[in-house]
Amino acid sequence: MTDTLPERTPMLIGGSEHEAADGRWFPIYESATGAVLSQVPRGGNADIAAATDAALGAAAEWRTMAAAERGRALARIADDLEQQLEPIARLLTRETGNAIRRQSRPEVQSAVDLLRYFAGGAAEVKGETVPLGPGLLNFTTREPLGVVGAMTPWNAPVQLAVVKCAAALATGNTVVLKVSEEAPLAVLAVARLAQQHLPLGALNVVTGFGDEAGAALLTEPRIAKLSFTGSTTIGRLVMGKAAERIVPVSLELGGKGPSIVFPDADDDLTVNGVVDSMRFPRQGQSCTAGSRLLVHASIADSFTAKVAAQVEQLVIGDPLDERTDIGSIINERQFDRVDSFVRDTRERGGRVLTGGARSAGASSGFFYTPTVLADVNPTWPAATDEIFGPVLSAMTWTDEDEAVRMANASSYGLAAYVWSHDIDTALRTADRIEAGWVQVNRGLGQLPGMSYGGIKESGMGREFSIEGAIDGFTSRKTTTVGIRS
């Protein structure tokens, strides 16, 4: 694989490349330059139907294959992906604008690790025996749901596509994946590698827009499960469509993560952790971002000054440059949204400690300086809404109960962070926070085997673990046998 891309990149249905049924295409842009990378098919109803046909055609072979053999297929995909890690990371960088050293290369490596994890976990899809009394044998088995309809976003497209597809495939399902219209190319490259090791039609990737291909996937009557990662607004729509057909759904949605700093944590290690948790190297475009900095009033000035100074050391520039820490926001629409929150905070009387503008060195693309806001009122949009950009909003508290109340005063409940050298204080606080994932003195990302997901408006279901895959992609069947004497 080279950096030279074909003028058109087909989608994958039934193990082969396909154009859209109606022949339409649309361009994919390089985020940092605005140049057209390639065109992809503008899929719709007919293409989702064809992909579902292919997935159903592969279902019998895949679901009856020995679990260990399914695991070996995933392991072989991981091996091939590892061999192509660098070119796929470069492609991912070009379409997302994420810095290759800080984000794209680690993201593809994460996909390799996830494939190997689920390869090893495929044989863990087990049932139980339940003693009901003399003369009865009662046992449960786990069965794949069928065809899984998956939808993934643009911010970490390879990782999030792989975690869904690997979990569904490991548990015996086949997949129709509708990939983001903003960043489909790297996912298609990974899917092409996978075709060599899967039955034709086990994994299908359809490109297109949400209101066309996405809407068709939600209403396709043969889809047995919907799995969506994206905004809470679209998540509500997905859940509603699933309810109409009474099919299971898993949702990984938005977040507005609190990052609580106690007085004893006014140090460089915590500063670095807070910067990591904010996901600045992903331009803050992460639902797990600790974007609400809740710092004790006694250290607020000192700590926020250190955070601002650290953020100013981050290098903004060409995302393919190994020196770059922060690349380009995905598109102009998202850039303008980010800037609107900063302008609103200024107008309300908040302070901008650093950042808050287009990068001075950017002649093209959507490079926004990493931003730290201070004196933010907890009721302002910068403190309540998911910005999905490199903007950290700092607020203060004076006692632990107040910190917990502020942390929980959100409709979201995905990720949260607690920083303290007193482990009793840290764990007590973590226990009180309403979130699906709380990290103590750590600000990095998900790892294979971690049960990851949100509560409240951040969604339902768990990913990144075999337990989550079993719960999310299989049904439990109970068989009761009367033993004749």
Buried (B, 14 or more C-beta within 10 A) or exposed (E): EEEEBEEEBBBBBBBEBBBBBEEBBEEBBBBBBEEEBBBBBBBBBEBBBBBBBBBBBBBEBBBEBEBEEBBBBBBBBBBBBBEBBBBBBBBBBBBBBBBBBBBBBBBBBBBBBBBBBBBBBBBBBEBEEEEEEEEEEBEBBBBBBBBBBBBBBBBBBBBBBBBBBBBBBBBBBBBBBBBBBBBBBBBBBBBBBBBEBBBBBBBBBBBBBBEBBBBBBBEBEBBBBBBBBBBBEBBEBBBEBBEEBEBBBBBBBBBBBBBBBBBBBBBEEBBBBBBBBBBBBBBBBBBBBBBBBBBBEEBBEEBBBBBBEBBEEBEBBBBBBEEBBBBBBBBEEBBEBBBBBBEBBBEBEBBBBBBBEBBEEBEEBBBBBBBBBBBBBBEBBBBBBBBBBBBBBBBBBEEBEBBBEBBBBBEBBBBBBBBBBEEEBBBBBBEBBBBBBBBBBEBEBBEBBBBBBBBBBBBBBBBBBBEBBBBBBBEEEEEEEEEEE
